């Protein structure tokens, strides 16, 4: 696993700047999930993989502390909603990712070189789920790639009327644009380290099965960004309550267990 540099201990002024950032930034509206039963607040913390507002996040067996899982869920959720307030996640995905990364960094995630590049398919067609696994193999362990594969398989098996399916379908694509993330987290040296891939593309028609559809390589450009990022809990703990307050209770609607 790539060694990430730890953030130096921060003084009161820097902590205050981070807290002011969280307090002042605006979030996009929460998706209306009122037609589904409410989720118990502790449910996502017990999961191995969750749908998190346009992302699939997996947690390996090393992460046993529910607080760590909640911190990953809530910090990425917060960053996504903040980015979506500033930029349309579907029609302006490049700027959306710049905002997403900026917010994650303010919350305590150590991120470097989040570069967006086009995916180079080897054949005349490709499936996005296979591309995700191929790309994750370059930054994640074999067990982490297997976890991502299991999470995507669980997603594929969801009934179309299930809340998790509706959440994923509503937050990852429109009829012609898609933007989503898949990440797997582990514990290294007491820190949460997540291998994550962000992806977006446009097409004449995008349906619910876009992850498994056979796309023609000549007609579709899939843009991707790979990152191994680390959460400094000492930093995040300084903004955790502000994040939770800003998200509000209704943000639980944007989380759904997969595994």
MIDOSE-1310 file (N, C-alpha, C; in nm, 2 decimals, decimal comma, always signed):
residues 259
xxxx	+0,08/-0,12/+0,00/+0,00/+0,00/+0,00/+0,09/+0,12/+0,00; +0,04/+0,22/-0,07/+0,12/+0,35/-0,08/+0,12/+0,42/+0,05; +0,24/+0,47/+0,09/+0,26/+0,54/+0,21/+0,22/+0,68/+0,20; +0,13/+0,73/+0,28/+0,08/+0,87/+0,27/+0,14/+0,95/+0,39
xxxx	+0,17/+1,07/+0,36/+0,23/+1,16/+0,46/+0,12/+1,20/+0,56; +0,15/+1,20/+0,68/+0,06/+1,24/+0,79/+0,05/+1,40/+0,79; -0,07/+1,45/+0,82/-0,08/+1,59/+0,84/-0,02/+1,63/+0,98; +0,06/+1,74/+0,98/+0,12/+1,78/+1,11/+0,01/+1,83/+1,20
xxxx	+0,04/+1,82/+1,33/-0,06/+1,87/+1,42/-0,09/+2,02/+1,40; -0,22/+2,05/+1,39/-0,27/+2,18/+1,35/-0,29/+2,27/+1,47; -0,26/+2,40/+1,45/-0,29/+2,50/+1,56/-0,43/+2,55/+1,55; -0,47/+2,63/+1,65/-0,61/+2,68/+1,67/-0,66/+2,76/+1,54
xxxx	-0,57/+2,83/+1,48/-0,61/+2,91/+1,37/-0,65/+2,83/+1,25; -0,58/+2,72/+1,22/-0,61/+2,64/+1,11/-0,74/+2,56/+1,14; -0,75/+2,51/+1,26/-0,87/+2,44/+1,30/-0,99/+2,53/+1,28; -0,98/+2,66/+1,33/-1,09/+2,75/+1,31/-1,12/+2,78/+1,17
xxxx	-1,02/+2,78/+1,08/-1,05/+2,80/+0,94/-1,13/+2,68/+0,88; -1,09/+2,56/+0,92/-1,17/+2,44/+0,87/-1,31/+2,45/+0,92; -1,33/+2,49/+1,05/-1,46/+2,49/+1,10/-1,55/+2,60/+1,04; -1,49/+2,71/+1,01/-1,56/+2,82/+0,93/-1,59/+2,78/+0,79
xxxx	-1,51/+2,70/+0,73/-1,53/+2,65/+0,60/-1,66/+2,56/+0,60; -1,67/+2,47/+0,69/-1,78/+2,38/+0,70/-1,91/+2,46/+0,73; -1,90/+2,56/+0,82/-2,02/+2,63/+0,86/-2,07/+2,72/+0,75; -1,98/+2,77/+0,66/-2,02/+2,86/+0,56/-2,06/+2,80/+0,43
xxxx	-2,01/+2,68/+0,40/-2,04/+2,62/+0,27/-2,18/+2,58/+0,26; -2,24/+2,58/+0,14/-2,38/+2,54/+0,13/-2,39/+2,40/+0,06; -2,50/+2,33/+0,10/-2,52/+2,20/+0,05/-2,64/+2,19/-0,05; -2,63/+2,10/-0,14/-2,74/+2,08/-0,23/-2,86/+2,01/-0,15
xxxx	-2,98/+2,03/-0,20/-3,10/+1,97/-0,14/-3,08/+1,82/-0,13; -3,14/+1,76/-0,02/-3,14/+1,62/+0,00/-3,25/+1,55/-0,09; -3,21/+1,44/-0,15/-3,31/+1,37/-0,24/-3,43/+1,33/-0,16; -3,55/+1,35/-0,21/-3,67/+1,31/-0,14/-3,69/+1,16/-0,14
xxxx	-3,68/+1,09/-0,03/-3,69/+0,95/-0,02/-3,81/+0,92/+0,07; -3,91/+1,01/+0,08/-4,02/+0,99/+0,17/-4,11/+0,87/+0,14; -4,10/+0,82/+0,02/-4,19/+0,70/-0,01/-4,13/+0,57/+0,05; -4,01/+0,58/+0,10/-3,95/+0,46/+0,16/-3,95/+0,48/+0,31
xxxx	-3,94/+0,37/+0,38/-3,93/+0,37/+0,53/-3,80/+0,44/+0,57; -3,80/+0,51/+0,68/-3,69/+0,58/+0,74/-3,58/+0,48/+0,78; -3,46/+0,52/+0,77/-3,34/+0,43/+0,81/-3,30/+0,46/+0,95; -3,28/+0,36/+1,03/-3,23/+0,38/+1,16/-3,09/+0,44/+1,16
xxxx	-3,06/+0,54/+1,24/-2,93/+0,61/+1,23/-2,81/+0,52/+1,24; -2,82/+0,40/+1,31/-2,70/+0,32/+1,33/-2,68/+0,22/+1,21; -2,78/+0,21/+1,12/-2,78/+0,10/+1,02/-2,65/+0,11/+0,93; -2,61/+0,22/+0,87/-2,50/+0,22/+0,78/-2,37/+0,18/+0,85
xxxx	-2,35/+0,21/+0,98/-2,23/+0,18/+1,05/-2,21/+0,03/+1,06; -2,31/-0,05/+1,05/-2,30/-0,20/+1,07/-2,27/-0,27/+0,93; -2,27/-0,19/+0,83/-2,26/-0,25/+0,69/-2,12/-0,27/+0,65; -2,10/-0,37/+0,56/-1,97/-0,39/+0,49/-1,96/-0,30/+0,37
xxxx	-2,07/-0,27/+0,30/-2,07/-0,18/+0,19/-2,21/-0,10/+0,19; -2,20/+0,02/+0,15/-2,32/+0,11/+0,15/-2,32/+0,19/+0,02; -2,45/+0,23/-0,02/-2,47/+0,33/-0,12/-2,47/+0,46/-0,05; -2,39/+0,56/-0,10/-2,37/+0,68/-0,03/-2,39/+0,80/-0,13
xxxx	-2,51/+0,83/-0,16/-2,54/+0,95/-0,25/-2,45/+0,95/-0,37; -2,47/+0,85/-0,46/-2,39/+0,84/-0,58/-2,26/+0,77/-0,57; -2,23/+0,71/-0,46/-2,11/+0,63/-0,44/-2,14/+0,50/-0,38; -2,06/+0,40/-0,41/-2,05/+0,27/-0,34/-1,93/+0,28/-0,25
xxxx	-1,94/+0,26/-0,12/-1,83/+0,26/-0,03/-1,82/+0,12/+0,04; -1,71/+0,06/+0,04/-1,69/-0,07/+0,10/-1,59/-0,06/+0,22; -1,61/-0,14/+0,32/-1,53/-0,14/+0,44/-1,48/-0,28/+0,47; -1,35/-0,30/+0,47/-1,30/-0,43/+0,49/-1,30/-0,47/+0,64
xxxx	-1,27/-0,59/+0,67/-1,29/-0,64/+0,81/-1,20/-0,57/+0,91; -1,10/-0,50/+0,87/-1,01/-0,43/+0,96/-1,08/-0,31/+1,03; -1,18/-0,26/+0,97/-1,25/-0,15/+1,02/-1,37/-0,20/+1,10; -1,35/-0,20/+1,23/-1,45/-0,25/+1,32/-1,52/-0,14/+1,41
xxxx	-1,46/-0,03/+1,41/-1,51/+0,08/+1,49/-1,62/+0,15/+1,41; -1,75/+0,15/+1,46/-1,86/+0,21/+1,39/-1,84/+0,36/+1,36; -1,76/+0,43/+1,45/-1,74/+0,57/+1,44/-1,66/+0,60/+1,31; -1,56/+0,51/+1,28/-1,48/+0,53/+1,16/-1,56/+0,52/+1,04
xxxx	-1,65/+0,42/+1,03/-1,74/+0,40/+0,92/-1,83/+0,52/+0,90; -1,89/+0,57/+1,01/-1,97/+0,69/+1,00/-1,90/+0,81/+0,95; -1,77/+0,82/+1,00/-1,69/+0,94/+0,95/-1,67/+0,93/+0,80; -1,64/+0,81/+0,75/-1,62/+0,80/+0,61/-1,75/+0,83/+0,53
xxxx	-1,86/+0,77/+0,58/-1,99/+0,79/+0,52/-2,03/+0,94/+0,51; -2,02/+1,00/+0,63/-2,06/+1,14/+0,64/-1,97/+1,24/+0,57; -1,84/+1,22/+0,58/-1,75/+1,32/+0,52/-1,76/+1,31/+0,37; -1,78/+1,19/+0,31/-1,79/+1,18/+0,16/-1,93/+1,23/+0,12
xxxx	-2,03/+1,21/+0,20/-2,16/+1,26/+0,17/-2,16/+1,41/+0,17; -2,10/+1,47/+0,27/-2,10/+1,61/+0,29/-2,03/+1,67/+0,17; -1,91/+1,61/+0,13/-1,84/+1,67/+0,01/-1,92/+1,66/-0,11; -1,99/+1,55/-0,13/-2,07/+1,54/-0,25/-2,18/+1,64/-0,26
xxxx	-2,25/+1,66/-0,15/-2,36/+1,76/-0,15/-2,30/+1,90/-0,16; -2,19/+1,93/-0,11/-2,13/+2,06/-0,12/-2,09/+2,09/-0,27; -2,03/+1,99/-0,33/-1,99/+2,00/-0,47/-2,11/+2,02/-0,56; -2,22/+1,95/-0,53/-2,34/+1,95/-0,61/-2,41/+2,09/-0,59
xxxx	-2,39/+2,16/-0,48/-2,45/+2,29/-0,47/-2,37/+2,39/-0,56; -2,24/+2,37/-0,58/-2,16/+2,46/-0,66/-2,17/+2,43/-0,81; -2,17/+2,30/-0,84/-2,17/+2,26/-0,98/-2,26/+2,14/-1,01; -2,32/+2,13/-1,13/-2,40/+2,02/-1,17/-2,32/+1,90/-1,18
xxxx	-2,34/+1,80/-1,10/-2,26/+1,68/-1,10/-2,26/+1,60/-1,23; -2,37/+1,63/-1,31/-2,38/+1,55/-1,44/-2,33/+1,63/-1,56; -2,36/+1,76/-1,57/-2,32/+1,84/-1,68/-2,19/+1,91/-1,67; -2,14/+1,92/-1,55/-2,01/+1,99/-1,52/-1,93/+1,90/-1,42
xxxx	-1,91/+1,78/-1,46/-1,85/+1,68/-1,37/-1,70/+1,72/-1,34; -1,63/+1,77/-1,43/-1,49/+1,81/-1,41/-1,48/+1,91/-1,29; -1,56/+2,01/-1,30/-1,55/+2,11/-1,19/-1,61/+2,05/-1,06; -1,71/+1,97/-1,07/-1,77/+1,90/-0,96/-1,66/+1,83/-0,88
xxxx	-1,58/+1,75/-0,95/-1,47/+1,68/-0,88/-1,37/+1,77/-0,82; -1,34/+1,88/-0,88/-1,25/+1,98/-0,81/-1,30/+2,02/-0,68; -1,43/+2,05/-0,68/-1,50/+2,10/-0,55/-1,50/+1,98/-0,45; -1,54/+1,86/-0,50/-1,55/+1,75/-0,41/-1,42/+1,72/-0,34
xxxx	-1,31/+1,73/-0,41/-1,17/+1,70/-0,36/-1,14/+1,81/-0,26; -1,17/+1,94/-0,30/-1,14/+2,05/-0,21/-1,21/+2,03/-0,07; -1,33/+1,99/-0,08/-1,41/+1,98/+0,05/-1,35/+1,86/+0,13; -1,33/+1,75/+0,06/-1,27/+1,64/+0,14/-1,14/+1,68/+0,21
xxxx	-1,06/+1,75/+0,14/-0,93/+1,80/+0,20/-0,96/+1,88/+0,32; -1,06/+1,97/+0,32/-1,09/+2,05/+0,43/-1,14/+1,97/+0,55; -1,20/+1,86/+0,52/-1,25/+1,77/+0,63/-1,14/+1,68/+0,69; -1,02/+1,68/+0,63/-0,92/+1,60/+0,69/-0,87/+1,48/+0,61
xxxx	-0,92/+1,47/+0,48/-0,87/+1,37/+0,39/-0,74/+1,42/+0,32; -0,64/+1,34/+0,33/-0,51/+1,37/+0,26/-0,52/+1,31/+0,12; -0,52/+1,41/+0,02/-0,54/+1,37/-0,12/-0,43/+1,44/-0,21; -0,38/+1,36/-0,30/-0,28/+1,41/-0,39/-0,31/+1,37/-0,53
xxxx	-0,28/+1,45/-0,63/-0,29/+1,42/-0,77/-0,42/+1,35/-0,81; -0,53/+1,41/-0,78/-0,66/+1,36/-0,83/-0,68/+1,40/-0,97; -0,61/+1,33/-1,06/-0,61/+1,37/-1,20/-0,72/+1,29/-1,28; -0,79/+1,36/-1,36/-0,90/+1,29/-1,44/-0,84/+1,26/-1,58
xxxx	-0,85/+1,13/-1,62/-0,80/+1,09/-1,75/-0,90/+1,00/-1,82; -0,90/+0,99/-1,95/-0,99/+0,90/-2,02/-0,95/+0,76/-2,01; -1,05/+0,67/-1,99/-1,02/+0,53/-1,98/-0,99/+0,47/-2,12; -0,89/+0,39/-2,13/-0,85/+0,33/-2,26/-0,89/+0,19/-2,26
xxxx	-1,01/+0,17/-2,33/-1,06/+0,03/-2,35/-0,97/-0,05/-2,44; -0,96/-0,18/-2,42/-0,87/-0,26/-2,50/-0,95/-0,32/-2,62; -1,08/-0,32/-2,61/-1,15/-0,38/-2,72/-1,25/-0,29/-2,78; -1,34/-0,34/-2,87/-1,44/-0,26/-2,93/-1,56/-0,22/-2,84
xxxx	-1,57/-0,30/-2,73/-1,68/-0,27/-2,64/-1,62/-0,29/-2,50; -1,68/-0,23/-2,40/-1,64/-0,25/-2,26/-1,76/-0,24/-2,16; -1,75/-0,30/-2,05/-1,84/-0,29/-1,94/-1,78/-0,21/-1,83; -1,85/-0,11/-1,77/-1,79/-0,02/-1,67/-1,75/-0,10/-1,55
xxxx	-1,83/-0,20/-1,50/-1,80/-0,27/-1,38/-1,66/-0,34/-1,39; -1,63/-0,39/-1,51/-1,50/-0,46/-1,53/-1,39/-0,35/-1,54; -1,42/-0,24/-1,60/-1,32/-0,13/-1,60/-1,29/-0,08/-1,46; -1,39/-0,07/-1,37/-1,37/-0,03/-1,24/-1,27/-0,13/-1,17
xxxx	-1,30/-0,26/-1,18/-1,21/-0,35/-1,11/-1,07/-0,35/-1,17; -1,06/-0,34/-1,30/-0,93/-0,33/-1,36/-0,85/-0,21/-1,31; -0,91/-0,10/-1,30/-0,84/+0,02/-1,25/-0,81/+0,01/-1,10; -0,91/-0,04/-1,02/-0,88/-0,05/-0,88/-0,76/-0,14/-0,85
xxxx	-0,74/-0,24/-0,93/-0,63/-0,33/-0,91/-0,49/-0,26/-0,91; -0,49/-0,14/-0,97/-0,36/-0,06/-0,98/-0,33/+0,01/-0,85; -0,43/+0,02/-0,76/-0,41/+0,10/-0,64/-0,46/+0,03/-0,51; -0,53/-0,08/-0,52/-0,59/-0,15/-0,41/-0,54/-0,29/-0,40
xxxx	-0,56/-0,35/-0,28/-0,52/-0,49/-0,26/-0,62/-0,58/-0,33; -0,59/-0,71/-0,34/-0,68/-0,81/-0,40/-0,81/-0,82/-0,32; -0,79/-0,82/-0,19/-0,92/-0,83/-0,10/-1,01/-0,71/-0,12; -0,95/-0,59/-0,14/-1,03/-0,47/-0,16/-1,10/-0,47/-0,29
xxxx	-1,03/-0,52/-0,39/-1,09/-0,53/-0,53/-1,21/-0,63/-0,52; -1,19/-0,74/-0,45/-1,29/-0,84/-0,43/-1,41/-0,78/-0,36; -1,39/-0,70/-0,26/-1,50/-0,63/-0,19/-1,58/-0,54/-0,28; -1,51/-0,47/-0,37/-1,57/-0,38/-0,46/-1,66/-0,46/-0,56
xxxx	-1,60/-0,58/-0,60/-1,68/-0,66/-0,69/-1,80/-0,72/-0,62; -1,79/-0,76/-0,50/-1,91/-0,81/-0,42/-2,01/-0,70/-0,41; -1,97/-0,58/-0,38/-2,06/-0,46/-0,36/-2,14/-0,44/-0,49; -2,07/-0,44/-0,60/-2,14/-0,41/-0,73/-2,23/-0,53/-0,77
xxxx	-2,20/-0,65/-0,73/-2,29/-0,76/-0,75/-2,41/-0,75/-0,66; -2,39/-0,70/-0,54/-2,51/-0,68/-0,45/-2,60/-0,57/-0,51; -2,54/-0,47/-0,56/-2,62/-0,36/-0,63/-2,70/-0,42/-0,74; -2,64/-0,50/-0,82/-2,70/-0,56/-0,94/-2,82/-0,64/-0,90
xxxx	-2,82/-0,70/-0,79/-2,93/-0,79/-0,74/-3,04/-0,72/-0,68; -3,03/-0,59/-0,65/-3,13/-0,52/-0,58/-3,26/-0,51/-0,67; -3,38/-0,54/-0,61/-3,51/-0,52/-0,68/-3,53/-0,38/-0,72; -3,59/-0,35/-0,83/-3,60/-0,22/-0,88/-3,69/-0,13/-0,79
xxxx	-3,77/-0,19/-0,70/-3,85/-0,11/-0,61/-3,79/-0,09/-0,47; -3,67/-0,14/-0,45/-3,60/-0,13/-0,33/-3,54/+0,01/-0,31; -3,53/+0,06/-0,19/-3,49/+0,20/-0,17/-3,34/+0,22/-0,21; -3,26/+0,12/-0,19/-3,12/+0,13/-0,23/-3,11/+0,14/-0,38
xxxx	-3,19/+0,07/-0,46/-3,19/+0,08/-0,60/-3,23/+0,22/-0,65; -3,33/+0,27/-0,58/-3,38/+0,41/-0,62/-3,28/+0,51/-0,58; -3,21/+0,50/-0,47/-3,11/+0,59/-0,43/-3,00/+0,59/-0,53; -2,94/+0,48/-0,57/-2,83/+0,47/-0,66/-2,88/+0,52/-0,80
xxxx	-2,99/+0,48/-0,84/-3,04/+0,52/-0,98/-3,06/+0,67/-0,99; -3,11/+0,73/-0,88/-3,14/+0,87/-0,88/-3,02/+0,96/-0,86; -2,91/+0,91/-0,80/-2,80/+1,00/-0,77/-2,68/+0,98/-0,86; -2,68/+0,88/-0,95/-2,57/+0,85/-1,03/-2,58/+0,89/-1,18
xxxx	-2,70/+0,90/-1,23/-2,71/+0,93/-1,37/-2,84/+1,00/-1,40; -2,84/+1,07/-1,52/-2,96/+1,12/-1,58/-2,97/+1,04/-1,71; -3,06/+1,09/-1,80/-3,08/+1,01/-1,93/-2,95/+1,01/-2,02; -2,86/+1,12/-2,00/-2,75/+1,13/-2,09/-2,62/+1,15/-2,02
xxxx	-2,61/+1,16/-1,89/-2,49/+1,18/-1,81/-2,48/+1,10/-1,69; -2,36/+1,05/-1,65/-2,35/+0,97/-1,53/-2,22/+1,02/-1,46; -2,23/+1,01/-1,33/-2,11/+1,05/-1,24/-2,13/+0,97/-1,11; -2,03/+0,89/-1,08/-2,04/+0,81/-0,96/-1,90/+0,78/-0,91
xxxx	-1,89/+0,73/-0,78/-1,76/+0,69/-0,72/-1,78/+0,55/-0,66; -1,67/+0,48/-0,66/-1,66/+0,35/-0,59/-1,53/+0,34/-0,51; -1,54/+0,32/-0,38/-1,43/+0,33/-0,29/-1,43/+0,21/-0,20; -1,31/+0,17/-0,16/-1,30/+0,06/-0,06/-1,20/+0,11/+0,05
xxxx	-1,24/+0,09/+0,17/-1,16/+0,15/+0,28/-1,10/+0,04/+0,37; -0,98/+0,06/+0,42/-0,92/-0,03/+0,51/-0,85/+0,05/+0,62; -0,79/-0,02/+0,72/-0,72/+0,05/+0,83/-0,58/+0,02/+0,82; -0,50/+0,13/+0,82/-0,35/+0,11/+0,81/-0,28/+0,21/+0,91
xxxx	-0,21/+0,15/+1,00/-0,14/+0,23/+1,10/-0,24/+0,31/+1,19; -0,36/+0,26/+1,20/-0,46/+0,33/+1,28/-0,54/+0,43/+1,20; -0,51/+0,45/+1,08/-0,58/+0,55/+0,99/-0,66/+0,48/+0,89; -0,78/+0,54/+0,86/-0,86/+0,49/+0,75/-0,80/+0,53/+0,62
xxxx	-0,77/+0,44/+0,53/-0,72/+0,46/+0,40/-0,82/+0,41/+0,30; -0,86/+0,49/+0,20/-0,96/+0,45/+0,10/-0,90/+0,46/-0,04; -0,91/+0,35/-0,11/-0,88/+0,35/-0,25/-1,01/+0,38/-0,33; -1,02/+0,49/-0,40/-1,14/+0,54/-0,46/-1,12/+0,57/-0,60
xxxx	-1,22/+0,55/-0,68/-1,22/+0,58/-0,82/-1,35/+0,66/-0,85; -1,33/+0,78/-0,91/-1,44/+0,86/-0,96/-1,45/+0,85/-1,11; -1,58/+0,84/-1,16/-1,60/+0,81/-1,30/-1,72/+0,90/-1,35; -1,71/+0,94/-1,47/-1,82/+1,01/-1,54/-1,81/+0,99/-1,69
xxxx	-1,93/+1,00/-1,75/-1,93/+0,99/-1,90/-2,07/+1,04/-1,95; -2,08/+1,06/-2,08/-2,20/+1,10/-2,14/-2,24/+1,00/-2,25; -2,37/+0,98/-2,28/-2,41/+0,89/-2,38/-2,55/+0,94/-2,43; -2,59/+0,89/-2,54/-2,72/+0,93/-2,60/-2,84/+0,88/-2,51
xxxx	-2,81/+0,76/-2,44/-2,91/+0,71/-2,35/-2,84/+0,63/-2,24; -2,87/+0,66/-2,12/-2,81/+0,59/-2,00/-2,92/+0,54/-1,92; -2,92/+0,41/-1,90/-3,03/+0,34/-1,82/-2,97/+0,29/-1,69; -3,06/+0,23/-1,61/-3,02/+0,18/-1,48/-2,91/+0,08/-1,48
xxxx	-2,89/+0,00/-1,59/-2,79/-0,10/-1,59/-2,66/-0,05/-1,65; -2,63/+0,08/-1,64/-2,51/+0,13/-1,71/-2,38/+0,07/-1,67; -2,38/+0,02/-1,54/-2,25/-0,04/-1,50/-2,22/-0,17/-1,57; -2,32/-0,24/-1,62/-2,30/-0,37/-1,68/-2,34/-0,37/-1,83
xxxx	-2,38/-0,26/-1,88/-2,41/-0,25/-2,03/-2,28/-0,26/-2,11; -2,29/-0,32/-2,23/-2,17/-0,33/-2,31/-2,17/-0,20/-2,40; -2,08/-0,11/-2,36/-2,06/+0,02/-2,43/-1,97/+0,01/-2,55; -2,00/+0,07/-2,66/-1,90/+0,08/-2,77/-1,79/+0,17/-2,74
xxxx	-1,67/+0,12/-2,75/-1,55/+0,20/-2,71/-1,53/+0,33/-2,80; -1,58/+0,32/-2,93/-1,56/+0,43/-3,02/-1,66/+0,54/-3,00; -1,77/+0,52/-2,92/-1,87/+0,62/-2,90/-1,87/+0,68/-2,76; -1,81/+0,61/-2,67/-1,82/+0,66/-2,53/-1,68/+0,68/-2,47
xxxx	-1,67/+0,80/-2,41/-1,54/+0,83/-2,34/-1,57/+0,83/-2,19; -1,51/+0,73/-2,12/-1,53/+0,72/-1,98/-1,41/+0,79/-1,91; -1,44/+0,89/-1,83/-1,34/+0,97/-1,76/-1,32/+0,91/-1,62; -1,20/+0,89/-1,58/-1,18/+0,83/-1,45/-1,07/+0,91/-1,37
xxxx	-1,08/+0,90/-1,24/-0,97/+0,95/-1,15/-0,95/+0,86/-1,03; -0,83/+0,81/-1,01/-0,80/+0,72/-0,91/-0,72/+0,79/-0,80; -0,75/+0,75/-0,67/-0,69/+0,81/-0,56/-0,68/+0,72/-0,44; -0,57/+0,71/-0,37/-0,56/+0,65/-0,24/-0,55/+0,77/-0,14
xxxx	-0,66/+0,78/-0,06/-0,66/+0,89/+0,04/-0,68/+0,85/+0,18; -0,63/+0,93/+0,27/-0,63/+0,89/+0,41/-0,70/+0,99/+0,50; -0,78/+0,94/+0,59/-0,86/+1,03/+0,68/-0,78/+1,05/+0,81; -0,75/+1,18/+0,84/-0,69/+1,21/+0,97/-0,80/+1,24/+1,07
xxxx	-0,82/+1,14/+1,16/-0,93/+1,15/+1,25/-0,91/+1,27/+1,35; -0,79/+1,30/+1,38/-0,76/+1,42/+1,46/-0,82/+1,55/+1,40; -0,80/+1,56/+1,27/-0,86/+1,67/+1,20/-1,01/+1,67/+1,19; -1,06/+1,55/+1,14/-1,20/+1,54/+1,12/-1,28/+1,56/+1,25
xxxx	-1,22/+1,51/+1,36/-1,29/+1,52/+1,49/-1,32/+1,67/+1,53; -1,24/+1,76/+1,47/-1,26/+1,90/+1,50/-1,38/+1,96/+1,42; -1,43/+1,89/+1,32/-1,54/+1,94/+1,24/-1,66/+1,85/+1,24; -1,64/+1,73/+1,30/-1,74/+1,62/+1,29/-1,88/+1,67/+1,33
xxxx	-1,89/+1,74/+1,44/-2,03/+1,78/+1,49/-2,09/+1,89/+1,40; -2,00/+1,97/+1,34/-2,05/+2,07/+1,25/-2,10/+2,01/+1,12; -2,03/+1,90/+1,07/-2,07/+1,83/+0,96/-2,21/+1,76/+0,98; -2,22/+1,70/+1,10/-2,35/+1,63/+1,13/-2,46/+1,73/+1,14
xxxx	-2,44/+1,85/+1,20/-2,54/+1,95/+1,21/-2,58/+2,00/+1,08; -2,48/+2,03/+0,99/-2,51/+2,08/+0,86/-2,59/+1,98/+0,77; -2,55/+1,85/+0,78/-2,62/+1,75/+0,71/-2,76/+1,73/+0,75; -2,78/+1,73/+0,88/-2,92/+1,71/+0,94/-2,96/+1,57/+0,93
xxxx	-3,07/+1,54/+1,00/-3,12/+1,40/+1,02/-3,16/+1,35/+0,88; -3,21/+1,43/+0,79/-3,27/+1,38/+0,66/-3,16/+1,32/+0,58; -3,03/+1,35/+0,61/-2,92/+1,30/+0,52/-2,91/+1,15/+0,53; -2,96/+1,09/+0,63/-2,97/+0,94/+0,64/-3,04/+0,88/+0,53
xxxx	-3,13/+0,96/+0,46/-3,20/+0,91/+0,35/-3,10/+0,88/+0,23; -2,98/+0,94/+0,23/-2,89/+0,92/+0,12/-2,79/+0,81/+0,15; -2,82/+0,73/+0,25/-2,74/+0,61/+0,28/-2,82/+0,48/+0,27; -2,77/+0,38/+0,21/-2,84/+0,25/+0,21/-2,74/+0,14/+0,21
xxx	-2,77/+0,04/+0,30/-2,68/-0,08/+0,31/-2,69/-0,16/+0,18; -2,57/-0,22/+0,14/-2,56/-0,31/+0,03/-2,53/-0,45/+0,08; -2,43/-0,46/+0,17/-2,38/-0,59/+0,22/-2,38/-0,58/+0,37
